[in-house]
């Protein structure tokens, strides 16, 4: 068995809360790590549809001030358009944990959750930073 515990750092971006509006989470710092995985946990809301949805956009940058949309090459197993990495627009997509893998090489991330319509669902976001420059990290 290999040691994962000493080779990752886990950071809460958003503690579990009912989200009812658009929000941006900036200055997600990846210093000292060479990979990242965002875990987005979406709770239950039967109102998700084309008119009532969340769209998650991911940007990255070198200085924590200037950001640009990520592109497909910055992500793992994901096709990106205009920085959109996830859309929750159907009741079948709620109550699910999503894994978003980032390998873009920039120091900072900025994640925006844009709400359209009316959604009141629990949401939490956790960042797992991996491939540390100096291990162990725990």
N, C-alpha and C positions, 0 to 999 in steps of 0.2 A: 504494500500500500504506500502511495506517495503522500507527501505533506502539502496540502492545499492551504491549510490554516495560516502558515507563516509566509505564504507567497501571494496573498491578496489583502486588500484593504476594502472594507465595506463602509459606505457613507450613506446616510439617509438624506436624500434630496428633498423629499416631501413626506412627512409623517402621515399616517392614515388620517384622512379628513374627507368630509363631503365637499366636493368641489362644485361650485355653482357659477363660475365665471372664468373668463380667460385669465391665464397666469403665465408668467415667464420666470424661469429658474436660471439665473445667470451665475457666472464665475464658478462653474463646476470645475475644480482644479485637478488636473491629472499629473501634476509635477511628481517626478520620481517613478512614474509607471509608463509602460509602453502599450497598454491595451485597456479597454474599458467595456463594460457591459451594463446597460441600463435595464433594470427590472421594473416594469410598469404594471402594477396590480390594479385592475379595474373591477369595481364592485358591481352589484346588481342594480340595474335601472331598466325597466321594460320599455322606456320611452326612446331608446336609441333607434334612430332611423335616418333617412336622408335629410330630414329637416332638423333633427335634434341629434347632434353629434359632437365628438371631440376629434380634433386634428392635431397631431403632435408633430412639431417642426423642430429639427435639430440643426444648430449652427455650431461652428468651431472657430477658434482664433488663437493667436499667439500671445496676446497681451491682456485679455480679460476686458477689453474695451471695444475692439473692432471684431465683429463676427461675420462670417459668410456661411451660406447654406452648405451643409454636407452634400456630397455627391455619392453615387453608387459605389465608387472605388473606396470610399472612406468607411463603408459599412460591410458587415458580414451577412451573406445570404439575404440581401434586401435590395430591391430596386427603388431608387430615390428620385422623386420629381419635386423640384423647388424646395428641397430640404424636408419634405414630408416623409416621416419614417413610420407613421402609424395613424390609421383612421378608425375610429370606433363609430360605426354608423348603422348598426343593426343590433337587435336584442340578442342575437346569437353570438355577438362579440363581447358582451359584458361578462362579468364574473369570471375573468380570465387573467392569467399572468403572462405578460409579453416580455420577451427577451430581445433586446436591441444591442447588437455587437458593433463596437466602434474600433477602427484601426487607422484612423486618419492622420495621426501623428501630431496634432496640435495640442497645446497645453490646456486650453480652456474649452468647455462646452457650454452651450446655452440651449435649454429645452423650453419650448413654448407649447402650452396646451390651449388651443383656441376652441372656445365653445360656440356652437351655433344652435339656436333654439333654446330649449329648456331642458337641462339635465341636472339632476341632483343625485350623484352617485359617489360612493367612496372611491378614493384614489390614493395610492401611495407610490412613491418612486424611490428606488434604491440604486445606488451606483456601486458596482464591483470593479475595483481597479486591479489589474493584473500585470504580470511580467515586470516586477519591480527592478529598478536599477540596483538597489541594495536590499538583499534579503538576509535574514528574516525581517518581516515588517510588523509582526504581531507583538 
